[in-house]
């Protein structure tokens, strides 16, 4: 995938445009990057073994903290082969997905705040975050989920009661019609309407 911009950038310039690259899913993967081994060794940057979703993003955020310049090239230098895998994280029910997304986006905000670039990227980051919250709702209704209706409603309540979610209502209400409706239900903390909305979606997609 080609980047939205390319060239050599000082780290502060790069950070101001972080959101554009994150939106194009170019920040997370280690496959499309070349690292300085000395930097990794000197600062003992490692993948977190206790994280199995988003560990690559956490690694890259930690690495970026010690960079002074970033080069982005407009060339595809590798091929990515996709294949069907029933065990893939994208195909399976993800336990504690909301907690995982909450943690990852807290780390993104923390990184951007530390480099005084959060405000430059806020709209992109929080719009993606609220899209991912919709994904967390969908995940509760995954065909592999073992949650009963009562457990699903408890999880929905956990999400709509979260301060970061409620503080980002504006990004739900600026979205498409389904996103605006869910945003309205979150604002009202209407657990049942959220539950039945996604139950209908699940049955339509069967």
Secondary structure, 3 states (H helix, E strand, C coil): CCCCCCEEEEHHHHHHCHHHHHHCCCCCCCCCCCCCHHHHHHCCCCCCCCCCCCHHHHHHHHHHCCCCEEEECCCCCCCCCCCCCCCCCCCCCCCCHHHHHHHHHHHHHHHHHHCCCHHHHHHHHHHHHHHHHHHHHHHHCCCCCCCCHHHHHHHHHHHHCCHHHHHCHHHHHCCCHHHHHHHHHHHCCCHHHHHHHHHHHHHHCC
